[in-house]
């Protein structure tokens, strides 16, 4: 067979492209919702964080998850919650934000290693590990669901919801990320230009999608795939 493998490769490529576009569109739409409902989003994120902590405690008590990794996950989510103190603004150089990024990577690596290497039961422990019996070994669906809900959900939600300081106009409540203190006269002008402020106050996910789109547009223009806006005017 010669044609069918080529059709298969083409299908995989197009599927990957459509999946990437669907994810980018979803991120953009979620960022738009967060910009319009910041108070509701903060309450939802707070409840999700405490919900994940409760699930982690139940997994340790009832399913014999390791205490050290469970404590690490709980502490990590408490650190994630501190990013909500000035929601939705965040300063990329903030030590708490940097620590949150490091904890995301650390949690992913440690939990992946934990599920990849089954534990041996301890004869002196009254709490037997769930890997003791072959029937109690977690399935792929259970492990994937745990990673999606207890490891990635809160960091991903924060990434979609938070707005980087470089995209924030000086206004009431944004002095933390911009480093500027706007006078009273400028605050009145900022209140009157809410539409312009909305355009500048982009979420990190939305800014990432816009950046990739602009970069692809510039590359396509340089390679001659399409003409730029400034060329169309002449």
C-alpha positions, 0 to 999 in steps of 0.5 A: 500500500502506498496511498493509504499510509499517506492519507493516514499521515495527512489525517494525523496532521490535520487532526493535530492542527484542528485540535490546536485551534480548538484549544486556542479558541477555548482558551480565548473564550475562557479568558473573555468570560473571566474578564467579564466575571472576575468576582465570580471567577475568584470565588469559583477558584477559591472553592475549587482549591479547597475542594482539591485539598479536601479530595487530597485528604480523603485520598490519604485517609481512605485510599492510603496515598503517601503522606509526604506527597499529599502534604506537598499537594496541599501546601502547593494549593495553598500557595496557589490560593495566595495568587488570588489576593490581588485577583486578577492581577499578577506580577510575573516577578512575584516570588509567590507566582514563581514558586507556584510555577515551580510547584506545578512542575514538582508535583507533576514529576513526583506524582508521575514517578509515584504512579510509575513505580508501584510501592512495596507494602510495609509490614510495620504499617497499619495502612496498606498501600493501594498497590499491594493487590493487583486489583487495587492498582489504579487504571489509566483513567483513574490516574489521568483523572487524578492528574487532571483534577488534583494536579493540573486543574488549579494551575491551568485555571489560574493561567487562564484567569490571571492577567500579567502586569505588562498588559495592565493600564495604571488604574485603581487596584493595578498599582501592584503589577504596574509599579505606578501610582496614578493620581486622582485626576488620572483615575477619573480618566481611567474610569472613563476609558473602560473600553480601552482598559479592557483591551489592555488588561488581557489574561495570560492565556489570551495574550499568549494566543494573540502573540502566537497569532501575530507571530504566525502572521508576520512569518507568513507575510515574510515568506510571501504566503499573504500580504500585510495590512500595510502592503494592501493600502498601496 
